[in-house]
């Protein structure tokens, strides 16, 4: 009754390394300088929702969300973490 036959154990916290890498959350941890690996300019470092993974974002550089490719759309949450929206479309305010 109810589809509980599948009792395959799964980890409480799966390794998110692959998903973090796919989303670009590959920045060095806080002791390393938060510089862009491509241009060496200083960046803002944000922790992500993937434990132990960080992302570098351009400081004070706000761009229209529709100009950013969907897998690269990051927003900061109320607790200061960065979250990737993937294919979520921006909300149009009228």
C-alpha positions as CSV (number, residue, x, y, z in Angstrom):
1,X,0.0,0.0,0.0
2,X,1.3,3.4,-0.9
3,X,4.6,2.7,-2.9
4,X,6.9,2.2,0.1
5,X,8.4,-1.0,-1.4
6,X,11.5,0.8,-2.6
7,X,13.7,0.9,0.4
8,X,17.0,1.7,-1.4
9,X,19.1,3.7,1.1
10,X,20.2,7.1,0.0
11,X,22.7,9.5,1.6
12,X,21.3,12.4,3.7
13,X,23.5,14.8,1.8
14,X,24.6,13.7,-1.6
15,X,27.9,15.1,-3.0
16,X,27.0,18.2,-4.8
17,X,30.4,18.7,-6.4
18,X,29.2,17.9,-9.9
19,X,26.1,20.1,-9.7
20,X,28.1,23.0,-8.2
21,X,30.7,22.7,-11.0
22,X,27.9,22.7,-13.6
23,X,26.5,25.9,-12.1
24,X,30.0,27.6,-11.9
25,X,30.3,27.5,-8.1
26,X,34.0,26.8,-8.3
27,X,35.4,29.8,-6.5
28,X,38.2,29.3,-3.9
29,X,37.2,29.2,-0.2
30,X,37.4,32.4,1.8
31,X,41.1,32.4,2.7
32,X,42.1,32.7,-1.0
33,X,41.7,36.1,-2.6
34,X,38.4,36.6,-4.4
35,X,39.9,37.4,-7.8
36,X,38.4,36.4,-11.1
37,X,40.5,33.5,-12.6
38,X,40.1,35.0,-16.0
39,X,40.8,38.7,-15.6
40,X,42.2,38.9,-12.0
41,X,39.8,41.7,-11.0
42,X,38.4,41.5,-7.5
43,X,35.0,39.9,-7.1
44,X,32.4,39.4,-4.5
45,X,32.4,35.9,-3.1
46,X,29.2,34.2,-2.0
47,X,28.6,30.9,-0.4
48,X,26.2,28.7,-2.2
49,X,23.5,26.3,-1.1
50,X,26.0,23.6,-1.8
51,X,28.1,23.0,1.3
52,X,31.7,24.0,0.8
53,X,31.1,25.6,-2.6
54,X,31.5,29.3,-3.4
55,X,30.8,31.5,-6.4
56,X,32.4,34.8,-7.5
57,X,30.1,37.5,-8.9
58,X,30.9,40.9,-10.3
59,X,30.7,43.5,-7.5
60,X,28.0,46.1,-7.8
61,X,27.3,45.0,-11.4
62,X,23.6,44.7,-11.9
63,X,22.5,43.5,-15.3
64,X,19.0,42.8,-16.7
65,X,18.3,39.1,-15.9
66,X,17.1,38.4,-19.4
67,X,20.6,39.2,-20.8
68,X,22.2,36.5,-18.6
69,X,22.1,32.9,-19.9
70,X,19.7,30.9,-17.8
71,X,22.3,28.5,-16.2
72,X,24.3,31.6,-15.0
73,X,21.5,33.5,-13.2
74,X,22.5,33.9,-9.6
75,X,20.6,35.8,-6.9
76,X,21.5,36.4,-3.3
77,X,19.1,35.0,-0.7
78,X,18.0,36.8,2.5
79,X,20.8,35.1,4.5
80,X,23.6,36.2,2.1
81,X,24.0,33.0,0.1
82,X,23.9,32.8,-3.6
83,X,21.4,30.6,-5.4
84,X,21.3,29.7,-9.0
85,X,17.9,30.1,-10.7
86,X,18.8,27.9,-13.7
87,X,16.0,28.3,-16.2
88,X,13.7,30.5,-14.1
89,X,12.6,33.5,-16.1
90,X,12.7,37.0,-14.7
91,X,9.5,38.5,-13.3
92,X,8.2,41.3,-15.4
93,X,6.9,44.2,-13.4
94,X,4.3,46.3,-15.1
